[in-house]
Amino acid sequence: MSTESTIKATAKEKIKGWVKMVVGTIGGLLSGAVVMYVTPLVDKVIKPSKPIANFSHEKDGLKIRFQNLSSGGQGWWEFGDGSPLEPVSPDREFVSHTYNKSGEYNVKMMLRNVLGDENERHLVLRLDPPPTLEPTKVLNLEAVPVSAGSYAPATFRITSKVKNAQLCVWDLGDDRPLEVTNANAQDKMVTFQKPGGYVIKLAAVNGLEHDQKTEIVNVLEAPEGTITALLTVSDTGINVEKTNRNGVFATTFLPEHTDSVFPFERQLAARPNFTIADVRFQTPSGEILRLGQKSQMPLDPGVFKLQSVRNLILSISPDRKILRLTGELLRSEDAALGKTALPSLAIPVELVEERRTPASRSGVPVATTLAIPSNGQSSLASLIFPSLPQDWVEVQRKIRLELRDETSTLWQENKIPSNGLLTFQNKRYLISATKSSEQIRIDLIENQAEKKSESGSQ
């Protein structure tokens, strides 16, 4: 081989080696780039976040309602009473469990994702024994006439007091059907139209338990020379039903949230047909905080011993049906690196809810007797208004006052105070009716002007 051929072969081999080196270098760089850029993408799209176990609970006696506040993964509930494990699923936010007896139970939520990352949360649940209920009892039953004499028709104010009862059953001793009321309705007006003895019975009922008490009233025959004063009252108003309900505002910093500040909003809604009349918080120190009639209230996280929380604002919608809690969770560097748990929040709250419904009550009669005066004398009678139900507001009353004999209405008026004339047994009488907050007073006097006129004409 010539010297020229040798030089060309050597140059060719050098070029091949250089090309091989360049290609290898480029391949290594490309491989590193792929690893550098693809690995985070795979982690983000394919690799799931680490699970964080979190939950809240509400007590209803021995029945507990757990709310799943966790993020990522699936697992099991362990209720600590030896019952079977129950699955934790992202599709099931609430789970209820009933314990057989009071005591302390170690409740645990265990989570795991597909890569084997695990997390769990423990809670020592203390269930107090239910209070020992005293027997159902009718403590008092009393019937008091609204006017002296108890002449027919006679009205009695019946008062009672019961203990540990759900409802009351009344038997008024005449031909009226049995009446069922709630245990709070313990004051009523009852008018007996005819003379005689009546046995009033009250039964207090609580499930299978009951107790009974009786009271006897005597209604006398009205004496001659009397008429009946009858007050009939019809009421309309708004019945306000109030109930208390426990809830919880709870949230957790979402793992996929990249910023260190996580703004949140949580809502609690009133039950259908109810509004939120008040909101109460109890701080760890025992202080009670109330929203009252305000539409907004700032909450100090330090009062609730909350870490990594700021700007807590409680507000309520104009129709008072939605309660909102807004604020921010702050993630520390250790939490961002997975060294500590992400911040969370759980604040128990008591909602005072009320429902307003139209209510009416018609035809409650109150009766007494009124003597017919003579010789310039006057007679007096008082009629007591029936008491209103305790839960009524915005009440409007319509009244009708009558003076009657055995067969007909002698005088009637719907507006009090009133003055007028009454004719009875061919004589005329001046009548005046005045009203106070609790009763109507009736004054009856013989018309002396007519007597003087008759004397003068003779």
TIKE-278610 format. One record per residue (C-alpha): x, z, y; residue number from 0. Coordinates in Angstrom, 1 decimal. Layout:
% TIKE-278610
x = X	z = Z	y = Y	resi = NUM
...
***
This chain:
% TIKE-278610
x = 0.0	z = 0.0	y = 0.0	resi = 0
x = 1.3	z = -0.9	y = 3.4	resi = 1
x = 2.0	z = 1.6	y = 6.1	resi = 2
x = -1.0	z = 0.3	y = 8.1	resi = 3
x = -3.4	z = 0.8	y = 5.2	resi = 4
x = -2.2	z = 4.3	y = 4.7	resi = 5
x = -2.8	z = 5.2	y = 8.4	resi = 6
x = -6.3	z = 3.8	y = 8.2	resi = 7
x = -7.2	z = 5.8	y = 5.1	resi = 8
x = -5.9	z = 9.0	y = 6.6	resi = 9
x = -7.9	z = 8.4	y = 9.8	resi = 10
x = -11.0	z = 7.7	y = 7.7	resi = 11
x = -10.7	z = 11.0	y = 5.8	resi = 12
x = -10.2	z = 12.9	y = 9.0	resi = 13
x = -13.4	z = 11.4	y = 10.5	resi = 14
x = -15.4	z = 12.3	y = 7.3	resi = 15
x = -14.1	z = 15.9	y = 7.6	resi = 16
x = -15.0	z = 16.1	y = 11.2	resi = 17
x = -18.5	z = 14.7	y = 10.6	resi = 18
x = -19.0	z = 17.2	y = 7.7	resi = 19
x = -17.9	z = 20.0	y = 10.0	resi = 20
x = -20.3	z = 18.9	y = 12.8	resi = 21
x = -23.2	z = 18.5	y = 10.4	resi = 22
x = -22.6	z = 21.9	y = 8.8	resi = 23
x = -22.3	z = 23.6	y = 12.2	resi = 24
x = -25.6	z = 21.9	y = 13.4	resi = 25
x = -27.3	z = 22.9	y = 10.1	resi = 26
x = -26.2	z = 26.5	y = 10.6	resi = 27
x = -27.4	z = 26.6	y = 14.1	resi = 28
x = -30.7	z = 25.0	y = 13.2	resi = 29
x = -31.1	z = 27.5	y = 10.3	resi = 30
x = -30.5	z = 30.4	y = 12.7	resi = 31
x = -32.9	z = 29.1	y = 15.2	resi = 32
x = -35.6	z = 28.7	y = 12.5	resi = 33
x = -35.1	z = 32.2	y = 11.4	resi = 34
x = -34.9	z = 33.5	y = 14.9	resi = 35
x = -38.2	z = 31.9	y = 16.0	resi = 36
x = -40.2	z = 31.7	y = 12.8	resi = 37
x = -39.7	z = 35.3	y = 11.6	resi = 38
x = -41.6	z = 36.9	y = 14.6	resi = 39
x = -44.3	z = 34.3	y = 14.3	resi = 40
x = -44.7	z = 35.1	y = 10.6	resi = 41
x = -44.7	z = 38.8	y = 11.4	resi = 42
x = -47.4	z = 38.3	y = 14.0	resi = 43
x = -49.6	z = 36.0	y = 12.1	resi = 44
x = -49.1	z = 37.1	y = 8.5	resi = 45
x = -47.7	z = 40.6	y = 8.5	resi = 46
x = -50.5	z = 43.2	y = 9.3	resi = 47
x = -50.0	z = 46.0	y = 11.7	resi = 48
x = -49.3	z = 49.5	y = 10.4	resi = 49
x = -52.6	z = 51.4	y = 9.7	resi = 50
x = -53.5	z = 54.3	y = 11.9	resi = 51
x = -56.1	z = 56.8	y = 10.4	resi = 52
x = -58.4	z = 58.4	y = 12.9	resi = 53
x = -62.0	z = 59.6	y = 12.8	resi = 54
x = -64.5	z = 61.9	y = 14.5	resi = 55
x = -67.4	z = 63.9	y = 13.1	resi = 56
x = -70.8	z = 65.4	y = 14.0	resi = 57
x = -72.3	z = 68.4	y = 12.2	resi = 58
x = -76.0	z = 68.8	y = 11.3	resi = 59
x = -76.0	z = 71.9	y = 9.2	resi = 60
x = -74.2	z = 71.0	y = 5.9	resi = 61
x = -74.6	z = 67.3	y = 6.5	resi = 62
x = -71.6	z = 65.8	y = 8.3	resi = 63
x = -71.5	z = 62.3	y = 9.9	resi = 64
x = -68.0	z = 60.8	y = 10.1	resi = 65
x = -67.2	z = 57.9	y = 12.5	resi = 66
x = -64.3	z = 55.6	y = 11.5	resi = 67
x = -62.0	z = 55.2	y = 14.5	resi = 68
x = -59.0	z = 53.9	y = 12.5	resi = 69
x = -57.2	z = 50.6	y = 13.0	resi = 70
x = -55.7	z = 48.4	y = 10.3	resi = 71
x = -55.8	z = 48.8	y = 6.5	resi = 72
x = -58.3	z = 50.1	y = 4.0	resi = 73
x = -58.4	z = 53.2	y = 1.9	resi = 74
x = -60.4	z = 56.2	y = 0.9	resi = 75
x = -62.3	z = 59.3	y = 2.2	resi = 76
x = -61.6	z = 62.6	y = 0.5	resi = 77
x = -64.1	z = 65.2	y = 1.5	resi = 78
x = -62.4	z = 68.2	y = 0.0	resi = 79
x = -65.3	z = 69.5	y = -2.1	resi = 80
x = -64.4	z = 67.7	y = -5.4	resi = 81
x = -66.8	z = 64.9	y = -4.9	resi = 82
x = -65.6	z = 61.3	y = -5.7	resi = 83
x = -63.5	z = 59.4	y = -3.2	resi = 84
x = -65.4	z = 57.1	y = -0.9	resi = 85
x = -64.0	z = 53.7	y = 0.3	resi = 86
x = -62.9	z = 53.3	y = 4.0	resi = 87
x = -63.9	z = 49.8	y = 5.2	resi = 88
x = -63.6	z = 48.3	y = 8.7	resi = 89
x = -67.2	z = 47.0	y = 8.2	resi = 90
x = -68.6	z = 50.5	y = 7.8	resi = 91
x = -68.2	z = 52.5	y = 11.0	resi = 92
x = -70.2	z = 55.6	y = 9.9	resi = 93
x = -70.3	z = 57.5	y = 6.6	resi = 94
x = -72.3	z = 60.7	y = 5.9	resi = 95
x = -71.6	z = 63.5	y = 3.4	resi = 96
x = -73.6	z = 66.6	y = 2.5	resi = 97
x = -71.8	z = 69.7	y = 1.3	resi = 98
x = -73.5	z = 72.1	y = -1.1	resi = 99
x = -72.4	z = 75.3	y = 0.6	resi = 100
x = -70.6	z = 76.6	y = 3.7	resi = 101
x = -66.9	z = 77.1	y = 3.8	resi = 102
x = -63.7	z = 75.4	y = 4.7	resi = 103
x = -62.9	z = 71.8	y = 3.5	resi = 104
x = -59.8	z = 69.7	y = 3.9	resi = 105
x = -61.1	z = 66.3	y = 4.8	resi = 106
x = -58.6	z = 63.4	y = 4.5	resi = 107
x = -58.7	z = 59.7	y = 5.4	resi = 108
x = -56.0	z = 57.7	y = 3.6	resi = 109
x = -55.2	z = 54.1	y = 4.7	resi = 110
x = -52.8	z = 51.4	y = 3.3	resi = 111
x = -52.2	z = 47.8	y = 4.2	resi = 112
x = -51.1	z = 44.9	y = 2.0	resi = 113
x = -47.5	z = 45.6	y = 2.6	resi = 114
x = -47.8	z = 49.2	y = 1.4	resi = 115
x = -47.6	z = 50.8	y = 4.9	resi = 116
x = -49.6	z = 54.1	y = 4.7	resi = 117
x = -51.1	z = 56.5	y = 7.1	resi = 118
x = -53.5	z = 59.4	y = 6.7	resi = 119
x = -55.2	z = 62.1	y = 8.8	resi = 120
x = -56.3	z = 65.6	y = 7.8	resi = 121
x = -59.0	z = 67.8	y = 9.2	resi = 122
x = -59.9	z = 71.3	y = 8.3	resi = 123
x = -63.7	z = 71.3	y = 8.4	resi = 124
x = -65.3	z = 74.7	y = 8.9	resi = 125
x = -69.0	z = 75.0	y = 7.9	resi = 126
x = -70.7	z = 78.2	y = 8.8	resi = 127
x = -73.5	z = 79.6	y = 6.7	resi = 128
x = -77.0	z = 78.9	y = 8.1	resi = 129
x = -78.5	z = 81.8	y = 10.1	resi = 130
x = -80.7	z = 84.1	y = 8.0	resi = 131
x = -84.2	z = 83.4	y = 9.2	resi = 132
x = -86.6	z = 86.3	y = 9.5	resi = 133
x = -90.0	z = 85.9	y = 7.8	resi = 134
x = -92.7	z = 83.9	y = 9.6	resi = 135
x = -94.8	z = 86.4	y = 11.5	resi = 136
x = -97.8	z = 86.5	y = 13.9	resi = 137
x = -96.6	z = 89.3	y = 16.2	resi = 138
x = -99.6	z = 89.4	y = 18.5	resi = 139
x = -103.1	z = 88.1	y = 18.9	resi = 140
x = -105.4	z = 89.2	y = 21.7	resi = 141
x = -108.7	z = 87.9	y = 23.2	resi = 142
x = -109.5	z = 89.2	y = 26.7	resi = 143
x = -112.8	z = 88.2	y = 28.5	resi = 144
x = -112.2	z = 86.5	y = 31.9	resi = 145
x = -115.1	z = 88.5	y = 33.4	resi = 146
x = -116.6	z = 91.9	y = 32.7	resi = 147
x = -119.6	z = 92.1	y = 30.5	resi = 148
x = -118.8	z = 89.3	y = 28.1	resi = 149
x = -122.3	z = 87.8	y = 28.5	resi = 150
x = -123.1	z = 84.5	y = 26.9	resi = 151
x = -121.8	z = 82.0	y = 27.6	resi = 152
x = -118.5	z = 84.0	y = 27.8	resi = 153
x = -115.0	z = 82.8	y = 28.1	resi = 154
x = -112.0	z = 84.6	y = 26.6	resi = 155
x = -108.3	z = 84.1	y = 27.3	resi = 156
x = -106.6	z = 84.2	y = 23.9	resi = 157
x = -102.9	z = 85.0	y = 23.9	resi = 158
x = -100.6	z = 85.1	y = 20.9	resi = 159
x = -97.0	z = 85.4	y = 19.9	resi = 160
x = -95.5	z = 84.0	y = 16.7	resi = 161
x = -92.0	z = 84.1	y = 15.2	resi = 162
x = -90.2	z = 81.5	y = 13.1	resi = 163
x = -93.2	z = 79.2	y = 12.9	resi = 164
x = -93.4	z = 75.4	y = 13.0	resi = 165
x = -97.1	z = 75.2	y = 13.8	resi = 166
x = -100.2	z = 77.3	y = 14.3	resi = 167
x = -103.7	z = 76.9	y = 12.8	resi = 168
x = -106.7	z = 78.3	y = 14.7	resi = 169
x = -110.1	z = 79.2	y = 13.3	resi = 170
x = -112.3	z = 80.2	y = 16.3	resi = 171
x = -115.1	z = 81.7	y = 14.2	resi = 172
x = -117.9	z = 79.3	y = 15.2	resi = 173
x = -118.8	z = 75.7	y = 14.1	resi = 174
x = -115.8	z = 74.1	y = 15.7	resi = 175
x = -113.2	z = 72.5	y = 13.4	resi = 176
x = -109.9	z = 74.0	y = 12.7	resi = 177
x = -107.3	z = 73.4	y = 15.4	resi = 178
x = -103.6	z = 72.8	y = 14.8	resi = 179
x = -101.1	z = 73.3	y = 17.6	resi = 180
x = -97.4	z = 73.7	y = 17.9	resi = 181
x = -95.9	z = 77.2	y = 17.8	resi = 182
x = -95.3	z = 77.1	y = 21.6	resi = 183
x = -99.0	z = 76.7	y = 22.5	resi = 184
x = -99.9	z = 80.3	y = 22.6	resi = 185
x = -102.3	z = 80.6	y = 25.5	resi = 186
x = -105.8	z = 79.1	y = 25.5	resi = 187
x = -109.3	z = 79.5	y = 27.0	resi = 188
x = -112.2	z = 79.6	y = 24.5	resi = 189
x = -115.9	z = 79.7	y = 25.6	resi = 190
x = -118.6	z = 81.0	y = 23.2	resi = 191
x = -122.0	z = 79.7	y = 24.1	resi = 192
x = -124.2	z = 82.0	y = 22.2	resi = 193
x = -124.4	z = 85.8	y = 21.7	resi = 194
x = -122.9	z = 87.2	y = 18.5	resi = 195
x = -119.7	z = 88.4	y = 16.9	resi = 196
x = -116.8	z = 86.0	y = 16.3	resi = 197
x = -113.8	z = 86.4	y = 14.1	resi = 198
x = -110.8	z = 84.5	y = 15.6	resi = 199
x = -108.1	z = 83.8	y = 13.0	resi = 200
x = -104.5	z = 82.6	y = 13.7	resi = 201
x = -102.2	z = 81.4	y = 10.9	resi = 202
x = -98.5	z = 80.8	y = 11.7	resi = 203
x = -97.0	z = 78.3	y = 9.2	resi = 204
x = -93.4	z = 77.4	y = 8.4	resi = 205
x = -93.1	z = 75.3	y = 5.3	resi = 206
x = -94.4	z = 77.4	y = 2.4	resi = 207
x = -94.3	z = 80.6	y = 4.5	resi = 208
x = -97.2	z = 81.7	y = 6.5	resi = 209
x = -98.7	z = 84.8	y = 8.2	resi = 210
x = -102.2	z = 85.5	y = 9.6	resi = 211
x = -103.8	z = 87.7	y = 12.1	resi = 212
x = -107.5	z = 88.2	y = 13.2	resi = 213
x = -109.2	z = 89.3	y = 16.3	resi = 214
x = -113.0	z = 90.1	y = 16.7	resi = 215
x = -114.8	z = 89.3	y = 19.9	resi = 216
x = -118.4	z = 90.3	y = 20.8	resi = 217
x = -120.6	z = 88.1	y = 23.1	resi = 218
x = -123.6	z = 89.8	y = 24.5	resi = 219
x = -127.1	z = 88.5	y = 25.5	resi = 220
x = -127.1	z = 87.8	y = 29.2	resi = 221
x = -129.4	z = 90.3	y = 31.1	resi = 222
x = -132.4	z = 89.1	y = 33.1	resi = 223
x = -131.8	z = 88.1	y = 36.7	resi = 224
x = -128.5	z = 86.3	y = 36.0	resi = 225
x = -127.4	z = 82.8	y = 36.0	resi = 226
x = -124.3	z = 81.1	y = 34.5	resi = 227
x = -121.3	z = 80.0	y = 36.6	resi = 228
x = -119.5	z = 77.2	y = 34.7	resi = 229
x = -116.1	z = 75.8	y = 35.7	resi = 230
x = -115.0	z = 72.6	y = 33.9	resi = 231
x = -111.4	z = 71.5	y = 34.4	resi = 232
x = -109.9	z = 68.1	y = 33.5	resi = 233
x = -106.1	z = 67.6	y = 33.9	resi = 234
x = -103.8	z = 64.6	y = 33.9	resi = 235
x = -100.0	z = 64.7	y = 34.1	resi = 236
x = -96.7	z = 63.8	y = 32.6	resi = 237
x = -95.6	z = 65.5	y = 29.4	resi = 238
x = -91.8	z = 66.0	y = 29.4	resi = 239
x = -90.3	z = 66.3	y = 25.9	resi = 240
x = -86.6	z = 67.5	y = 26.0	resi = 241
x = -84.2	z = 67.5	y = 23.1	resi = 242
x = -80.4	z = 68.1	y = 22.7	resi = 243
x = -78.1	z = 65.8	y = 20.8	resi = 244
x = -74.4	z = 66.0	y = 20.1	resi = 245
x = -72.1	z = 63.0	y = 20.5	resi = 246
x = -68.4	z = 62.2	y = 20.9	resi = 247
x = -66.4	z = 59.8	y = 23.1	resi = 248
x = -63.6	z = 58.6	y = 20.9	resi = 249
x = -61.0	z = 55.8	y = 21.1	resi = 250
x = -57.5	z = 54.9	y = 20.0	resi = 251
x = -54.7	z = 52.8	y = 21.5	resi = 252
x = -54.9	z = 49.4	y = 19.8	resi = 253
x = -51.6	z = 48.5	y = 18.0	resi = 254
x = -51.9	z = 44.8	y = 19.2	resi = 255
x = -52.1	z = 45.8	y = 22.8	resi = 256
x = -48.8	z = 44.9	y = 24.3	resi = 257
x = -48.9	z = 46.8	y = 27.6	resi = 258
x = -48.1	z = 50.5	y = 27.7	resi = 259
x = -51.4	z = 51.2	y = 29.5	resi = 260
x = -54.6	z = 50.8	y = 27.5	resi = 261
x = -57.7	z = 50.8	y = 29.7	resi = 262
x = -60.9	z = 51.7	y = 27.8	resi = 263
x = -64.6	z = 52.2	y = 28.2	resi = 264
x = -66.9	z = 54.0	y = 25.7	resi = 265
x = -70.6	z = 54.3	y = 25.9	resi = 266
x = -73.3	z = 56.6	y = 24.5	resi = 267
x = -76.9	z = 55.4	y = 24.7	resi = 268
x = -80.1	z = 57.5	y = 24.9	resi = 269
x = -82.5	z = 57.2	y = 22.0	resi = 270
x = -85.4	z = 54.7	y = 22.4	resi = 271
x = -87.9	z = 55.8	y = 25.0	resi = 272
x = -85.7	z = 58.6	y = 26.1	resi = 273
x = -83.5	z = 59.0	y = 29.2	resi = 274
x = -80.4	z = 61.3	y = 29.7	resi = 275
x = -81.5	z = 64.2	y = 31.8	resi = 276
x = -78.1	z = 66.1	y = 31.7	resi = 277
x = -74.7	z = 65.9	y = 30.1	resi = 278
x = -72.6	z = 69.0	y = 29.0	resi = 279
x = -69.0	z = 69.3	y = 28.0	resi = 280
x = -67.4	z = 72.5	y = 26.7	resi = 281
x = -63.7	z = 72.7	y = 27.4	resi = 282
x = -61.2	z = 74.4	y = 25.0	resi = 283
x = -61.2	z = 77.4	y = 27.3	resi = 284
x = -65.0	z = 77.7	y = 27.0	resi = 285
x = -65.9	z = 76.4	y = 30.4	resi = 286
x = -69.1	z = 74.3	y = 30.6	resi = 287
x = -69.0	z = 71.1	y = 32.7	resi = 288
x = -72.3	z = 69.4	y = 33.6	resi = 289
x = -73.2	z = 66.1	y = 35.1	resi = 290
x = -76.6	z = 67.2	y = 36.3	resi = 291
x = -78.3	z = 64.7	y = 38.5	resi = 292
x = -75.1	z = 63.1	y = 39.7	resi = 293
x = -74.4	z = 59.5	y = 38.8	resi = 294
x = -70.6	z = 59.9	y = 38.4	resi = 295
x = -68.1	z = 62.7	y = 37.8	resi = 296
x = -64.3	z = 62.6	y = 37.4	resi = 297
x = -62.9	z = 64.6	y = 34.4	resi = 298
x = -59.5	z = 66.3	y = 34.4	resi = 299
x = -57.7	z = 65.4	y = 31.1	resi = 300
x = -55.7	z = 68.6	y = 31.5	resi = 301
x = -58.8	z = 70.7	y = 31.2	resi = 302
x = -59.5	z = 69.2	y = 27.8	resi = 303
x = -55.8	z = 69.5	y = 26.8	resi = 304
x = -55.5	z = 65.8	y = 26.5	resi = 305
x = -52.0	z = 64.2	y = 26.5	resi = 306
x = -51.3	z = 60.6	y = 27.5	resi = 307
x = -54.7	z = 60.2	y = 29.2	resi = 308
x = -55.5	z = 59.6	y = 32.9	resi = 309
x = -58.2	z = 58.4	y = 35.3	resi = 310
x = -61.2	z = 59.8	y = 33.2	resi = 311
x = -64.5	z = 58.9	y = 34.9	resi = 312
x = -67.9	z = 59.8	y = 33.6	resi = 313
x = -70.8	z = 57.7	y = 34.9	resi = 314
x = -74.4	z = 57.0	y = 34.1	resi = 315
x = -76.5	z = 53.9	y = 34.5	resi = 316
x = -79.2	z = 53.9	y = 37.3	resi = 317
x = -82.0	z = 54.1	y = 34.6	resi = 318
x = -80.1	z = 57.0	y = 33.0	resi = 319
x = -80.1	z = 55.3	y = 29.6	resi = 320
x = -76.4	z = 54.6	y = 29.2	resi = 321
x = -73.6	z = 57.1	y = 29.6	resi = 322
x = -70.1	z = 55.7	y = 30.1	resi = 323
x = -66.6	z = 57.2	y = 29.9	resi = 324
x = -63.7	z = 55.1	y = 31.3	resi = 325
x = -60.0	z = 55.9	y = 31.5	resi = 326
x = -56.6	z = 54.9	y = 30.4	resi = 327
x = -54.4	z = 55.8	y = 27.4	resi = 328
x = -50.6	z = 55.8	y = 28.0	resi = 329
x = -48.3	z = 54.8	y = 25.2	resi = 330
x = -44.8	z = 56.4	y = 25.0	resi = 331
x = -41.6	z = 54.6	y = 24.0	resi = 332
x = -41.6	z = 56.5	y = 20.7	resi = 333
x = -45.2	z = 55.4	y = 20.0	resi = 334
x = -44.2	z = 51.8	y = 20.8	resi = 335
x = -41.4	z = 52.0	y = 18.2	resi = 336
x = -43.6	z = 53.6	y = 15.6	resi = 337
x = -41.8	z = 56.9	y = 15.7	resi = 338
x = -45.0	z = 58.8	y = 16.8	resi = 339
x = -48.7	z = 58.1	y = 16.5	resi = 340
x = -50.4	z = 56.0	y = 19.1	resi = 341
x = -52.4	z = 58.1	y = 21.7	resi = 342
x = -56.1	z = 58.7	y = 21.0	resi = 343
x = -59.0	z = 60.5	y = 22.5	resi = 344
x = -62.0	z = 62.4	y = 21.2	resi = 345
x = -64.2	z = 64.4	y = 23.5	resi = 346
x = -67.4	z = 66.1	y = 22.1	resi = 347
x = -70.4	z = 65.9	y = 24.4	resi = 348
x = -74.0	z = 67.3	y = 24.4	resi = 349
x = -76.7	z = 65.1	y = 25.7	resi = 350
x = -79.9	z = 66.5	y = 27.1	resi = 351
x = -82.5	z = 63.8	y = 26.6	resi = 352
x = -86.0	z = 63.7	y = 27.8	resi = 353
x = -89.1	z = 61.5	y = 27.2	resi = 354
x = -91.9	z = 61.3	y = 29.7	resi = 355
x = -95.4	z = 60.3	y = 28.5	resi = 356
x = -98.8	z = 60.3	y = 30.2	resi = 357
x = -100.9	z = 63.2	y = 29.1	resi = 358
x = -104.5	z = 64.3	y = 29.7	resi = 359
x = -106.8	z = 67.2	y = 28.9	resi = 360
x = -110.5	z = 67.0	y = 29.5	resi = 361
x = -113.4	z = 69.4	y = 29.5	resi = 362
x = -111.9	z = 72.8	y = 29.4	resi = 363
x = -114.8	z = 75.1	y = 30.2	resi = 364
x = -114.6	z = 78.6	y = 31.7	resi = 365
x = -117.9	z = 80.5	y = 32.1	resi = 366
x = -119.2	z = 83.8	y = 33.4	resi = 367
x = -122.5	z = 85.3	y = 34.5	resi = 368
x = -123.6	z = 85.8	y = 38.1	resi = 369
x = -126.3	z = 88.2	y = 39.1	resi = 370
x = -129.1	z = 87.0	y = 41.4	resi = 371
x = -128.9	z = 89.2	y = 44.6	resi = 372
x = -131.9	z = 90.8	y = 46.3	resi = 373
x = -132.8	z = 92.9	y = 49.3	resi = 374
x = -129.9	z = 91.5	y = 51.3	resi = 375
x = -127.3	z = 92.3	y = 48.8	resi = 376
x = -124.6	z = 89.9	y = 47.6	resi = 377
x = -123.1	z = 89.2	y = 44.2	resi = 378
x = -119.6	z = 88.1	y = 43.2	resi = 379
x = -118.0	z = 86.3	y = 40.3	resi = 380
x = -114.5	z = 84.9	y = 39.6	resi = 381
x = -113.5	z = 82.1	y = 37.3	resi = 382
x = -109.9	z = 81.8	y = 36.2	resi = 383
x = -108.3	z = 78.4	y = 35.9	resi = 384
x = -107.0	z = 77.4	y = 32.4	resi = 385
x = -103.2	z = 77.6	y = 32.3	resi = 386
x = -101.3	z = 74.3	y = 32.1	resi = 387
x = -99.1	z = 73.3	y = 29.2	resi = 388
x = -95.5	z = 74.4	y = 29.9	resi = 389
x = -94.0	z = 70.9	y = 29.5	resi = 390
x = -96.3	z = 69.2	y = 32.0	resi = 391
x = -95.3	z = 67.9	y = 35.5	resi = 392
x = -97.0	z = 66.0	y = 38.2	resi = 393
x = -100.3	z = 67.5	y = 37.3	resi = 394
x = -103.6	z = 66.5	y = 39.0	resi = 395
x = -106.7	z = 68.6	y = 38.4	resi = 396
x = -110.3	z = 67.6	y = 38.6	resi = 397
x = -112.8	z = 70.4	y = 38.7	resi = 398
x = -116.6	z = 70.7	y = 38.5	resi = 399
x = -118.3	z = 73.9	y = 39.4	resi = 400
x = -121.9	z = 74.5	y = 38.3	resi = 401
x = -124.5	z = 77.2	y = 38.6	resi = 402
x = -127.0	z = 77.0	y = 35.8	resi = 403
x = -130.0	z = 78.7	y = 34.4	resi = 404
x = -131.2	z = 78.3	y = 30.8	resi = 405
x = -132.6	z = 74.8	y = 31.3	resi = 406
x = -131.0	z = 73.1	y = 34.3	resi = 407
x = -128.2	z = 72.8	y = 36.8	resi = 408
x = -129.1	z = 74.6	y = 40.0	resi = 409
x = -126.1	z = 73.7	y = 42.1	resi = 410
x = -123.0	z = 71.5	y = 41.5	resi = 411
x = -119.8	z = 70.8	y = 43.5	resi = 412
x = -116.6	z = 68.9	y = 42.8	resi = 413
x = -114.7	z = 69.9	y = 46.0	resi = 414
x = -113.7	z = 73.5	y = 46.7	resi = 415
x = -113.9	z = 75.2	y = 49.1	resi = 416
x = -117.6	z = 74.6	y = 49.6	resi = 417
x = -120.7	z = 76.2	y = 51.2	resi = 418
x = -124.3	z = 75.3	y = 50.3	resi = 419
x = -127.8	z = 76.4	y = 49.4	resi = 420
x = -129.2	z = 77.3	y = 46.0	resi = 421
x = -132.8	z = 77.5	y = 45.1	resi = 422
x = -133.8	z = 79.8	y = 42.2	resi = 423
x = -137.3	z = 81.1	y = 41.4	resi = 424
x = -138.6	z = 79.8	y = 44.7	resi = 425
x = -136.0	z = 81.6	y = 46.7	resi = 426
x = -133.0	z = 80.2	y = 48.5	resi = 427
x = -129.5	z = 81.6	y = 48.5	resi = 428
x = -126.4	z = 81.0	y = 50.4	resi = 429
x = -123.4	z = 80.1	y = 48.2	resi = 430
x = -119.7	z = 79.9	y = 49.0	resi = 431
x = -116.9	z = 78.9	y = 46.7	resi = 432
x = -113.3	z = 79.4	y = 47.6	resi = 433
x = -110.2	z = 78.7	y = 45.6	resi = 434
x = -106.8	z = 80.4	y = 45.2	resi = 435
x = -103.9	z = 79.3	y = 43.0	resi = 436
x = -105.3	z = 80.9	y = 39.8	resi = 437
x = -109.1	z = 81.3	y = 40.3	resi = 438
x = -112.3	z = 80.3	y = 42.0	resi = 439
x = -114.4	z = 83.0	y = 43.7	resi = 440
x = -118.1	z = 82.6	y = 44.0	resi = 441
x = -120.2	z = 84.6	y = 46.6	resi = 442
x = -124.0	z = 84.5	y = 46.4	resi = 443
x = -126.3	z = 86.1	y = 49.0	resi = 444
x = -130.0	z = 85.8	y = 49.8	resi = 445
x = -130.8	z = 83.6	y = 52.7	resi = 446
x = -131.9	z = 86.1	y = 55.3	resi = 447
x = -132.6	z = 83.5	y = 57.9	resi = 448
x = -135.4	z = 82.1	y = 55.9	resi = 449
x = -136.8	z = 85.6	y = 55.3	resi = 450
x = -136.8	z = 86.3	y = 59.1	resi = 451
x = -138.5	z = 82.9	y = 59.6	resi = 452
x = -141.2	z = 83.7	y = 57.1	resi = 453
x = -141.7	z = 87.2	y = 58.6	resi = 454
x = -142.1	z = 85.6	y = 62.1	resi = 455
x = -144.6	z = 83.0	y = 61.0	resi = 456
x = -146.8	z = 85.7	y = 59.5	resi = 457
***
